C-alpha cells in the first residue's frame, strides 16, 4: 500500500442507507503531493457527467483539455478522471470532502495514478487541486480548491500523518487570510515551483 493510500484516507465509512460516505483525509507536505503524483498538468474542464458504475455505485467523470504537462509523460490532448459519488436521476452518492472540478475551470491537477482505481484521483484530495484564475487586472494567479488565494509555498519536510485542516491545503501552502488577489502567487510562479520540486525530488 502506498504512502498516500495509508495517509490520505485514514478512515472511510460507507452508510449504504443514506448514500453518504464520510471520509477523513490526512494532511501532506507540498513535497509529498509532488512526489506522489504520477502526472501533474495544467488543464481546463470541458465536461462533467455522473454515471452509474455498479448496482450501488456512482462516479462523476470529469473531462479535461490538457494545456501543459508539469510532471510525467502524457501526450494526449484530453484526459478523463473519475470521482466517487454524484447524482444520476433520483439516486445520489455523496462523499464528504469531495470537491469535483467544475465545467470551465482552469487549474493544476496532481494525479496519483493513471491506472489504479481511486475514490479520488488527486493526491491528498483537495491538496492536489489548484485553481488558476484571472483578477480584475487580467493577471493569472493561483488559488486553493476552496477558492482561497495562495500567497506562497514553503518547502517543509515530508509530513507526519495528521488530519487535514479546514483550509484543505498541504503543509507549506500559505493562503491569504483576506482574499487579496493582488499579492497572490502568480500562476506562472506556481508552475515554475512545481517543475523545480519535480527536478529536486527526482530519484
Backbone torsions as a table, in degrees:
resi	resn	phi	psi	omega
1	UNK	NA	133.4	-176.1
2	UNK	-74.1	164.2	177.0
3	UNK	-55.2	-43.4	-177.2
4	UNK	-66.3	-40.8	179.5
5	UNK	-66.0	-31.2	178.4
6	UNK	-75.3	-39.6	-171.1
7	UNK	-97.1	-40.3	-172.0
8	UNK	-72.9	-28.9	177.6
9	UNK	-119.8	87.7	-178.3
10	UNK	-76.8	-37.7	-176.2
11	UNK	-142.8	131.2	175.3
12	UNK	-131.7	123.3	177.8
13	UNK	-125.5	125.1	179.1
14	UNK	-108.2	120.2	176.6
15	UNK	-104.6	97.9	-171.0
16	UNK	-62.9	-37.1	-174.2
17	UNK	-66.3	-32.2	-177.2
18	UNK	-99.2	-10.0	-176.9
19	UNK	68.8	27.7	-178.2
20	UNK	-116.4	130.3	173.9
21	UNK	-112.0	122.6	178.1
22	UNK	-97.8	138.6	-177.1
23	UNK	-132.4	151.5	169.7
24	UNK	-124.0	125.3	-175.0
25	UNK	-112.5	138.1	179.3
26	UNK	-87.3	144.6	176.4
27	UNK	-79.2	138.6	179.4
28	UNK	-115.7	164.5	169.0
29	UNK	-81.4	162.5	178.1
30	UNK	-60.8	-38.1	176.9
31	UNK	-64.6	-34.5	173.6
32	UNK	-57.6	-45.9	-177.4
33	UNK	-63.1	-46.9	-179.8
34	UNK	-63.8	-48.0	-174.0
35	UNK	-64.6	-33.7	-174.3
36	UNK	-94.8	6.6	175.8
37	UNK	-91.6	129.1	174.0
38	UNK	-77.2	-33.5	-179.3
39	UNK	-140.6	133.5	172.3
40	UNK	-124.3	127.4	-178.5
41	UNK	-143.6	153.7	167.3
42	UNK	-92.3	132.0	-177.6
43	UNK	-149.3	169.1	177.1
44	UNK	-124.0	134.0	-177.2
45	UNK	-78.4	123.6	-178.9
46	UNK	-98.7	-35.3	-175.3
47	UNK	-156.9	148.8	175.9
48	UNK	-134.5	126.6	-177.4
49	UNK	-145.0	130.3	175.1
50	UNK	-91.6	137.1	-179.9
51	UNK	-137.3	147.1	171.7
52	UNK	-71.7	129.3	-178.2
53	UNK	-118.9	8.4	178.7
54	UNK	176.7	174.9	-178.0
55	UNK	-56.3	-33.3	-178.9
56	UNK	-131.1	26.3	-174.0
57	UNK	-129.2	138.1	175.0
58	UNK	-132.0	135.7	173.3
59	UNK	-123.8	149.0	173.5
60	UNK	-104.7	125.3	-176.1
61	UNK	-104.5	129.6	-177.0
62	UNK	-117.6	123.0	178.7
63	UNK	-101.2	129.5	-178.6
64	UNK	-115.6	148.0	161.7
65	UNK	-90.0	126.2	-179.0
66	UNK	-84.3	117.7	-177.2
67	UNK	-97.8	-32.9	-176.3
68	UNK	-161.2	134.0	177.6
69	UNK	-101.6	122.9	-177.6
70	UNK	-101.0	-23.7	176.3
71	UNK	-152.1	140.0	175.9
72	UNK	96.9	179.6	-179.5
73	UNK	-114.2	115.0	178.1
74	UNK	-154.8	121.2	-174.1
75	UNK	-112.3	-8.1	-179.9
76	UNK	-74.5	155.6	-179.8
77	UNK	-83.8	-16.6	179.9
78	UNK	-134.4	156.1	176.8
79	UNK	-146.0	145.2	178.5
80	UNK	-118.0	130.1	177.4
81	UNK	-118.0	148.1	179.8
82	UNK	-116.0	139.6	178.8
83	UNK	-120.3	131.5	177.9
84	UNK	-65.0	134.5	177.5
85	UNK	108.6	170.4	179.3
86	UNK	137.1	-176.4	-179.9
87	UNK	-126.6	129.4	173.8
88	UNK	-127.5	109.8	-176.0
89	UNK	61.9	-125.4	180.0
90	UNK	-90.7	-4.3	-179.2
91	UNK	-92.6	136.7	179.2
92	UNK	-140.7	136.6	171.0
93	UNK	-121.1	115.4	-176.4
94	UNK	-107.5	131.2	178.1
95	UNK	-116.3	119.7	-179.6
96	UNK	-65.3	148.4	180.0
97	UNK	70.6	4.4	179.7
98	UNK	-84.3	121.4	177.2
99	UNK	-116.9	107.3	-178.4
100	UNK	-91.5	130.1	177.9
101	UNK	-56.1	147.3	-176.6
102	UNK	-100.7	151.2	177.5
103	UNK	-56.5	132.0	178.2
104	UNK	94.7	-16.6	-178.8
105	UNK	-73.7	150.0	173.8
106	UNK	-118.6	140.3	-178.5
107	UNK	-165.7	-175.2	174.0
108	UNK	-114.8	129.5	-170.3
109	UNK	-126.5	129.9	-178.3
110	UNK	-105.2	101.2	-176.2
111	UNK	-87.9	128.6	-179.1
112	UNK	-70.3	-45.3	-177.1
113	UNK	-150.3	139.4	176.3
114	UNK	-89.0	-8.2	-175.0
115	UNK	-121.6	-32.0	-175.6
116	UNK	-81.1	145.7	174.4
117	UNK	-73.8	131.5	-177.3
118	UNK	-130.2	148.5	169.8
119	UNK	-65.7	-38.6	178.9
120	UNK	-134.3	129.5	-172.7
121	UNK	-77.0	-14.7	-173.4
122	UNK	-98.7	147.1	179.9
123	UNK	-62.9	125.3	177.9
124	UNK	64.3	22.6	178.8
125	UNK	58.4	-114.8	-177.5
126	UNK	-64.6	-18.5	-179.3
127	UNK	-71.0	-15.5	177.3
128	UNK	-109.1	22.7	-173.6
129	UNK	-132.9	113.0	-178.7
130	UNK	-128.0	139.3	-178.9
131	UNK	-98.3	143.6	171.6
132	UNK	-113.0	120.2	-176.9
133	UNK	-131.6	158.8	176.7
134	UNK	-104.0	136.5	176.8
135	UNK	-86.5	-175.1	-175.1
136	UNK	-65.4	-17.4	178.5
137	UNK	-95.8	4.7	179.1
138	UNK	83.8	6.5	179.5
139	UNK	-83.2	130.6	178.5
140	UNK	-85.4	127.6	176.3
141	UNK	-132.7	171.2	-173.6
142	UNK	-107.9	141.3	177.2
143	UNK	-127.4	160.5	172.0
144	UNK	-71.2	170.9	176.3
145	UNK	-60.8	-25.2	177.6
146	UNK	-87.0	12.8	175.0
147	UNK	67.7	33.0	175.0
148	UNK	-102.9	124.4	179.2
149	UNK	-57.9	137.9	178.7
150	UNK	-98.1	126.3	-178.0
151	UNK	-94.7	-24.3	-178.5
152	UNK	-167.8	161.7	171.7
153	UNK	-131.6	121.5	174.9
154	UNK	-106.2	145.9	-176.4
155	UNK	-90.0	117.0	-179.3
156	UNK	-112.7	161.4	176.1
157	UNK	-59.9	161.1	176.1
158	UNK	-55.1	133.2	-169.8
159	UNK	-80.8	143.6	168.0
160	UNK	-76.9	151.5	-174.9
161	UNK	-63.0	125.3	171.5
162	UNK	-151.1	158.1	-174.5
163	UNK	-68.7	137.9	178.8
164	UNK	-61.7	135.4	-179.5
165	UNK	-79.8	178.6	-174.8
166	UNK	-66.1	-22.5	179.1
167	UNK	-70.2	-25.2	176.0
168	UNK	73.3	21.4	-178.0
169	UNK	-115.5	158.1	179.0
170	UNK	-68.1	156.6	175.1
171	UNK	-60.9	132.5	-177.6
172	UNK	98.3	-12.5	176.6
173	UNK	-92.5	117.0	-174.4
174	UNK	-103.7	121.1	180.0
175	UNK	-99.5	163.1	179.4
176	UNK	-75.4	130.5	174.0
177	UNK	-65.5	-34.7	173.8
178	UNK	-120.1	138.5	-174.5
179	UNK	-69.6	76.0	179.2
180	UNK	-102.7	99.8	-175.8
181	UNK	-68.8	-25.5	-174.5
182	UNK	-64.4	-28.3	-179.0
183	UNK	-107.0	10.7	179.1
184	UNK	-74.2	154.7	-179.6
185	UNK	-65.4	134.7	-179.8
186	UNK	-70.3	154.5	178.4
187	UNK	-62.9	-41.8	179.3
188	UNK	-64.3	-39.4	178.0
189	UNK	-64.3	-40.1	179.1
190	UNK	-65.7	-44.6	179.6
191	UNK	-63.8	-39.0	177.4
192	UNK	-63.8	-39.1	177.4
193	UNK	-63.1	-43.8	179.5
194	UNK	-59.7	-46.7	179.8
195	UNK	-61.6	-38.5	178.3
196	UNK	-64.0	-43.5	-179.2
197	UNK	-68.5	-34.9	176.4
198	UNK	-59.5	-45.3	-179.9
199	UNK	-66.3	-43.4	-178.3
200	UNK	-64.8	-33.7	-174.5
201	UNK	-93.7	-3.2	-178.8
202	UNK	-63.7	138.5	-179.4
203	UNK	-66.9	NA	NA
